Amino acid sequence: MQILHKGFDTITLAIKANLPHDLFELLAAEKELAEAERAPRPISYGGADFDLQPHGGGGYAFLLTGGPMDVRWAFKKPNSKDPWGTRVTVGSTLLATQGLGFVRAHLDKTLTRLGIRYLAEHVSLSRVDFCIDVLAPDFELNPENFVLHSHSNRADHITPDAEMRSNGKSGRFTSVTAGKMPGRQVIIYDKRREVIDRRKPIWWDIWNASREALGETPLDPKDRETSQIWRIELRAGKNLLKDRWNIRTWADFDNKFGDLIAETFEKVRYAEPDHGDSNRARWPNHPVWELVSEVADEDLQELRSHLEVDKVKSVHKADHIKLIMTLLTGNAVTLAAMEGTTEEALPDYMASLGKRLKDDIHTNPSRAANKLSEAKARYRFIG
């Protein structure tokens, strides 16, 4: 077994600050345009670039995203009676590639550019997810091996294309969830399957960067026998952070989150069954649990893959191009079928289709130019 990634996966925080007047006016005007166009609007303010969504949500009037680095910003309409007007959610890509220290500096810098002022005590963490990815080709997930605190519960998920087991149970377990948000939750799941199913190719680069650092050969995504990766994910919701651990600010987080992680590994364990002992509490930890629980003693702030931002962008760009080409080819073949093209004539048809597209652009050049400009704006974060 080998740890290929460890770090924070999602962080959500609220900030006791409202939008400055000038930024509110800009967002309100741009949102009207976004609603009319039913599409996100690219905006820039103070040197920061975002896509403004054509809708609000969750009590927030303005929702903004920051490109492929996976940061989502939410702002309420300024209201003196509701000073907690800002929420930020940082996703896995930025945290995995740059680390928490970079993320905190990035949030401070961006909020300063937006003219949003706040004090350290005006930050309130509401969710923190921490994950560890383990290369374990021989590991087989079994929900019965979990030893849980009496107040925890568990939810199991089985793959629809079930494999028959020698013990007579049908199904290959791909995910087990213990606990419930917004409290404490622990999940073990088949990360390889999730990355393939949800088209997240960047994770192969993250894992292979770790493999390279260890002097190992790259993983082959197509070979499950040698590239089976399991994720152990620890989620701390608002109730666990604030009510049990009194973690609200970044200072609280720095002082206590490592202990919260260590406690989680003790309260929820994946054990090695001892069939001669009916007391599950005495079962020893499974080797995978021994491996991952050691992470609690490390400096959590600086855990990162060291995969460069340009590499992340290039992977996203290549994946988008591959998807668009697949759609383009499929649509062209469908059009060829509708126009009665034979299989033998298909290559010549594709060549003639290019000329038809060229003629269409010449017929309405301003429309084509506008479409090109819109596409460049939409994909500017990866282009």
C-alpha positions as CSV (number, residue, x, y, z in Angstrom):
1,M,0.0,0.0,0.0
2,Q,1.2,3.5,-0.8
3,I,-0.2,7.0,0.0
4,L,-0.4,9.0,-3.2
5,H,-2.1,12.1,-1.9
6,K,-3.1,13.6,1.5
7,G,-4.6,17.0,2.1
8,F,-7.7,19.1,2.4
9,D,-10.5,18.4,-0.1
10,T,-13.1,21.1,0.6
11,I,-13.2,24.1,3.0
12,T,-16.2,26.4,3.4
13,L,-16.2,29.5,5.5
14,A,-18.4,32.5,6.2
15,I,-17.0,36.1,6.6
16,K,-18.6,38.8,8.6
17,A,-18.5,41.4,5.8
18,N,-20.8,42.9,3.1
19,L,-20.1,44.0,-0.4
20,P,-18.8,47.5,-0.9
21,H,-21.2,49.8,-2.7
22,D,-19.3,50.0,-6.1
23,L,-18.9,46.2,-6.3
24,F,-22.6,45.6,-5.4
25,E,-23.7,48.0,-8.2
26,L,-21.5,46.3,-10.7
27,L,-22.7,42.8,-9.8
28,A,-26.3,43.9,-9.8
29,A,-26.0,45.3,-13.3
30,E,-24.0,42.3,-14.6
31,K,-26.5,39.8,-13.1
32,E,-29.3,41.4,-15.0
33,L,-27.4,40.8,-18.2
34,A,-26.5,37.3,-17.2
35,E,-30.2,36.6,-16.5
36,A,-31.2,38.0,-19.8
37,E,-28.6,35.9,-21.6
38,R,-29.2,32.8,-19.4
39,A,-25.4,32.4,-19.2
40,P,-22.6,33.3,-16.8
41,R,-21.0,36.8,-17.3
42,P,-17.2,37.2,-17.2
43,I,-16.4,40.1,-14.9
44,S,-13.2,41.8,-13.6
45,Y,-12.8,43.9,-10.5
46,G,-9.7,45.1,-8.7
47,G,-7.6,42.8,-10.8
48,A,-9.6,39.7,-9.9
49,D,-11.5,37.7,-12.6
50,F,-14.7,35.7,-12.1
51,D,-17.7,34.2,-13.9
52,L,-20.9,35.6,-12.4
53,Q,-23.8,33.1,-12.5
54,P,-27.2,34.1,-13.8
55,H,-28.8,33.2,-10.5
56,G,-28.4,33.3,-6.8
57,G,-28.9,30.5,-4.3
58,G,-29.0,29.6,-0.6
59,G,-29.8,33.1,0.5
60,Y,-27.0,34.7,-1.5
61,A,-27.8,37.1,-4.4
62,F,-24.5,36.7,-6.3
63,L,-22.7,33.5,-7.0
64,L,-19.2,33.7,-8.7
65,T,-16.7,31.1,-9.7
66,G,-13.0,31.5,-10.4
67,G,-12.2,29.1,-13.2
68,P,-10.7,25.6,-13.1
69,M,-9.1,26.2,-9.7
70,D,-12.4,25.5,-8.0
71,V,-13.1,28.5,-5.8
72,R,-16.8,29.5,-5.4
73,W,-17.8,32.9,-3.9
74,A,-21.2,33.9,-2.7
75,F,-22.4,37.3,-1.6
76,K,-25.6,38.6,-0.1
77,K,-27.2,41.9,-0.9
78,P,-25.7,44.3,1.6
79,N,-27.8,44.4,4.8
80,S,-26.8,46.1,8.0
81,K,-29.0,43.6,10.0
82,D,-27.1,40.6,8.4
83,P,-23.4,41.3,8.5
84,W,-22.4,37.8,7.5
85,G,-22.6,38.6,3.8
86,T,-19.8,36.6,2.3
87,R,-19.3,32.8,1.9
88,V,-16.3,31.1,0.2
89,T,-16.0,27.4,-0.7
90,V,-12.7,26.1,-1.9
91,G,-12.7,22.8,-3.8
92,S,-10.2,20.0,-4.1
93,T,-8.2,21.2,-7.1
94,L,-6.6,24.3,-5.6
95,L,-6.2,22.7,-2.2
96,A,-4.6,19.5,-3.7
97,T,-2.2,21.3,-6.0
98,Q,-1.2,24.4,-3.9
99,G,-1.9,23.6,-0.3
100,L,-3.8,25.3,2.5
101,G,-1.2,28.0,3.2
102,F,-1.4,29.2,-0.4
103,V,-5.2,29.0,-0.4
104,R,-5.5,31.2,2.7
105,A,-3.2,33.8,1.2
106,H,-5.2,33.6,-2.1
107,L,-8.5,34.3,-0.3
108,D,-7.0,37.2,1.6
109,K,-5.5,38.7,-1.5
110,T,-8.8,38.3,-3.5
111,L,-11.0,39.8,-0.8
112,T,-8.6,42.7,-0.5
113,R,-8.9,43.3,-4.3
114,L,-12.6,43.3,-4.0
115,G,-12.5,45.9,-1.3
116,I,-13.9,43.6,1.4
117,R,-12.4,44.4,4.8
118,Y,-12.6,42.1,7.8
119,L,-10.8,41.0,11.0
120,A,-9.4,37.6,11.8
121,E,-12.2,37.0,14.3
122,H,-14.7,37.7,11.5
123,V,-14.0,34.3,9.8
124,S,-16.2,31.4,10.7
125,L,-15.3,27.9,9.3
126,S,-18.4,25.8,8.6
127,R,-16.9,22.7,6.9
128,V,-13.5,21.1,6.4
129,D,-12.9,17.9,4.5
130,F,-9.6,16.1,4.7
131,C,-8.6,13.2,2.4
132,I,-6.0,10.5,1.9
133,D,-5.6,8.6,-1.3
134,V,-4.1,5.1,-1.0
135,L,-2.9,2.9,-3.8
136,A,-4.1,-0.5,-2.5
137,P,-4.8,-3.0,-5.4
138,D,-5.5,-5.9,-3.0
139,F,-7.8,-4.0,-0.6
140,E,-11.4,-5.1,-0.5
141,L,-13.9,-2.8,1.3
142,N,-16.2,-4.5,3.8
143,P,-18.7,-2.5,5.8
144,E,-18.6,-5.1,8.6
145,N,-15.0,-4.2,9.3
146,F,-16.0,-0.7,10.6
147,V,-15.9,-0.2,14.4
148,L,-18.0,2.9,15.2
149,H,-18.7,5.0,18.1
150,S,-22.2,4.2,19.5
151,H,-23.6,7.5,18.2
152,S,-22.4,7.0,14.6
153,N,-24.3,5.4,11.7
154,R,-23.3,3.9,8.4
155,A,-24.6,3.9,4.9
156,D,-23.3,1.4,2.3
157,H,-23.2,1.7,-1.5
158,I,-22.9,-1.3,-3.8
159,T,-21.9,-1.2,-7.5
160,P,-24.8,-2.0,-9.9
161,D,-22.5,-4.3,-11.9
162,A,-22.0,-6.5,-8.9
163,E,-19.2,-9.1,-8.7
164,M,-20.0,-12.4,-7.0
165,R,-18.0,-13.0,-3.8
166,S,-16.9,-16.3,-2.4
167,N,-18.7,-15.5,0.8
168,G,-22.0,-15.6,-1.1
169,K,-22.7,-11.9,-0.9
170,S,-23.4,-10.2,-4.3
171,G,-21.9,-6.8,-5.0
172,R,-18.5,-5.1,-4.7
173,F,-18.6,-2.4,-2.1
174,T,-17.3,0.8,-3.5
175,S,-18.3,3.2,-0.7
176,V,-19.0,3.1,3.0
177,T,-20.1,6.2,4.9
178,A,-20.1,6.5,8.6
179,G,-21.6,9.4,10.5
180,K,-23.7,12.3,9.3
181,M,-23.2,15.9,8.4
182,P,-23.1,18.6,9.7
183,G,-21.4,16.5,12.4
184,R,-18.6,14.0,11.8
185,Q,-18.4,11.8,8.7
186,V,-15.9,9.3,7.5
187,I,-16.1,7.8,4.0
188,I,-14.0,5.2,2.3
189,Y,-14.7,5.0,-1.4
190,D,-13.2,3.8,-4.7
191,K,-11.6,7.0,-5.9
192,R,-10.3,5.5,-9.1
193,R,-13.9,4.7,-10.2
194,E,-15.1,8.2,-9.2
195,V,-12.3,9.9,-11.2
196,I,-13.1,7.9,-14.3
197,D,-16.9,8.2,-14.0
198,R,-16.9,12.0,-13.3
199,R,-14.1,12.9,-15.8
200,K,-11.5,14.2,-13.4
201,P,-8.3,13.4,-15.3
202,I,-6.2,15.9,-13.2
203,W,-6.1,13.3,-10.4
204,W,-4.0,11.0,-12.5
205,D,-1.4,13.8,-12.8
206,I,-1.6,14.4,-9.0
207,W,-1.1,10.8,-8.2
208,N,1.7,10.3,-10.8
209,A,3.5,13.3,-9.5
210,S,3.7,11.5,-6.1
211,R,4.7,8.3,-7.9
212,E,7.5,10.2,-9.6
213,A,8.7,11.7,-6.4
214,L,8.9,8.2,-4.9
215,G,10.8,6.9,-7.9
216,E,7.9,4.7,-9.1
217,T,6.5,4.3,-12.6
218,P,3.3,6.1,-13.6
219,L,-0.1,4.5,-13.0
220,D,-2.0,3.2,-16.0
221,P,-5.7,4.4,-15.6
222,K,-6.9,1.5,-17.7
223,D,-5.4,-1.1,-15.5
224,R,-7.5,-1.5,-12.4
225,E,-5.3,-4.4,-11.1
226,T,-2.4,-2.0,-10.6
227,S,-4.1,1.4,-10.2
228,Q,-6.8,0.8,-7.7
229,I,-6.9,3.8,-5.4
230,W,-9.1,4.2,-2.3
231,R,-9.9,7.5,-0.7
232,I,-10.4,7.9,3.1
233,E,-12.2,11.1,3.6
234,L,-12.8,12.8,6.9
235,R,-15.5,15.5,7.0
236,A,-16.0,17.9,9.8
237,G,-19.2,19.8,9.6
238,K,-20.4,22.9,11.4
239,N,-21.7,21.1,14.5
240,L,-18.4,19.2,15.1
241,L,-16.2,22.2,14.4
242,K,-18.1,24.7,16.6
243,D,-20.0,22.8,19.2
244,R,-17.5,20.1,20.1
245,W,-14.2,21.6,19.2
246,N,-14.9,25.4,19.3
247,I,-13.2,25.8,16.0
248,R,-14.4,29.0,14.3
249,T,-11.5,31.1,13.2
250,W,-8.2,30.2,11.4
251,A,-6.4,30.5,14.7
252,D,-8.7,27.9,16.3
253,F,-8.2,25.7,13.3
254,D,-4.4,25.9,13.5
255,N,-4.5,25.0,17.2
256,K,-7.0,22.2,17.2
257,F,-7.7,20.6,13.8
258,G,-4.9,18.1,14.0
259,D,-6.4,16.8,17.3
260,L,-9.8,16.6,15.7
261,I,-8.4,14.4,12.9
262,A,-6.6,12.2,15.4
263,E,-9.9,11.8,17.4
264,T,-11.8,10.9,14.3
265,F,-9.4,8.1,13.5
266,E,-10.0,6.7,17.0
267,K,-13.8,7.2,17.0
268,V,-14.3,5.6,13.6
269,R,-11.9,2.7,12.8
270,Y,-11.5,0.3,9.9
271,A,-10.5,-2.9,11.7
272,E,-8.9,-6.3,11.0
273,P,-11.6,-8.8,12.1
274,D,-10.7,-11.2,14.9
275,H,-13.2,-14.0,14.5
276,G,-12.1,-15.5,17.8
277,D,-13.2,-12.3,19.6
278,S,-16.8,-11.2,19.5
279,N,-15.9,-7.8,21.1
280,R,-15.4,-5.6,18.0
281,A,-13.9,-2.8,20.1
282,R,-10.8,-5.1,20.7
283,W,-10.3,-5.8,17.0
284,P,-6.9,-4.3,15.8
285,N,-6.8,-1.6,13.1
286,H,-6.5,-2.8,9.6
287,P,-3.1,-2.0,8.0
288,V,-4.7,0.7,5.8
289,W,-6.0,2.4,8.9
290,E,-2.6,2.3,10.6
291,L,-1.1,3.8,7.5
292,V,-3.5,6.7,7.1
293,S,-3.9,7.6,10.8
294,E,-0.2,8.6,11.0
295,V,-1.1,11.6,8.8
296,A,-2.7,13.3,11.9
297,D,0.8,13.9,13.2
298,E,2.0,15.8,10.2
299,D,2.0,19.5,9.3
300,L,-1.4,19.7,7.7
301,Q,-0.9,23.2,6.4
302,E,1.7,22.4,3.8
303,L,0.3,19.2,2.4
304,R,0.2,19.5,-1.4
305,S,1.1,17.7,-4.6
306,H,3.3,20.4,-6.0
307,L,1.6,20.0,-9.4
308,E,1.9,23.4,-11.1
309,V,-1.1,25.5,-11.9
310,D,-0.2,25.6,-15.6
311,K,-0.3,21.8,-15.6
312,V,-3.8,21.9,-14.1
313,K,-5.0,24.3,-16.7
314,S,-3.5,22.2,-19.5
315,V,-5.2,19.1,-18.3
316,H,-8.6,20.9,-18.1
317,K,-8.0,22.3,-21.5
318,A,-7.1,19.0,-23.1
319,D,-10.1,17.3,-21.5
320,H,-12.5,20.1,-22.8
321,I,-11.0,19.8,-26.3
322,K,-11.4,16.0,-26.3
323,L,-15.0,16.3,-25.2
324,I,-15.8,19.0,-27.8
325,M,-14.2,17.0,-30.6
326,T,-16.2,13.9,-29.6
327,L,-19.4,15.9,-29.8
328,L,-18.3,17.6,-33.0
329,T,-17.6,14.3,-34.7
330,G,-20.8,12.7,-33.4
331,N,-22.9,15.6,-34.7
332,A,-21.1,15.6,-38.1
333,V,-21.7,11.8,-38.5
334,T,-25.3,12.2,-37.5
335,L,-25.7,15.0,-40.1
336,A,-24.0,12.8,-42.7
337,A,-26.5,10.0,-42.0
338,M,-29.4,12.4,-42.3
339,E,-28.2,13.6,-45.6
340,G,-27.8,10.1,-47.0
341,T,-24.0,9.8,-47.0
342,T,-22.6,6.3,-47.4
343,E,-19.8,4.9,-45.3
344,E,-17.4,5.0,-48.3
345,A,-18.2,8.7,-48.9
346,L,-17.9,9.8,-45.3
347,P,-14.3,11.1,-45.5
348,D,-15.1,13.3,-48.5
349,Y,-18.3,14.4,-46.8
350,M,-16.3,15.6,-43.7
351,A,-14.0,17.6,-46.0
352,S,-16.9,19.2,-47.7
353,L,-18.5,20.0,-44.3
354,G,-15.5,22.1,-43.5
355,K,-16.1,24.2,-46.6
356,R,-19.8,24.6,-45.6
357,L,-18.8,25.9,-42.2
358,K,-16.3,28.3,-43.8
359,D,-19.0,29.6,-46.1
360,D,-21.4,30.0,-43.2
361,I,-18.8,32.2,-41.3
362,H,-18.3,34.3,-44.5
363,T,-22.0,34.8,-44.7
364,N,-22.3,36.2,-41.2
365,P,-18.9,37.2,-40.0
366,S,-20.1,39.5,-37.2
367,R,-22.1,36.7,-35.7
368,A,-19.1,34.3,-35.9
369,A,-16.9,36.9,-34.3
370,N,-19.3,37.4,-31.4
371,K,-19.5,33.7,-30.9
372,L,-15.7,33.4,-30.9
373,S,-15.4,36.3,-28.4
374,E,-18.0,34.7,-26.1
375,A,-16.2,31.3,-26.2
376,K,-12.8,32.9,-25.4
377,A,-14.4,34.7,-22.4
378,R,-16.1,31.5,-21.2
379,Y,-12.8,29.5,-21.4
380,R,-10.4,32.2,-20.5
381,F,-9.3,30.5,-17.3
382,I,-7.9,27.5,-19.2
383,G,-7.2,29.0,-22.6
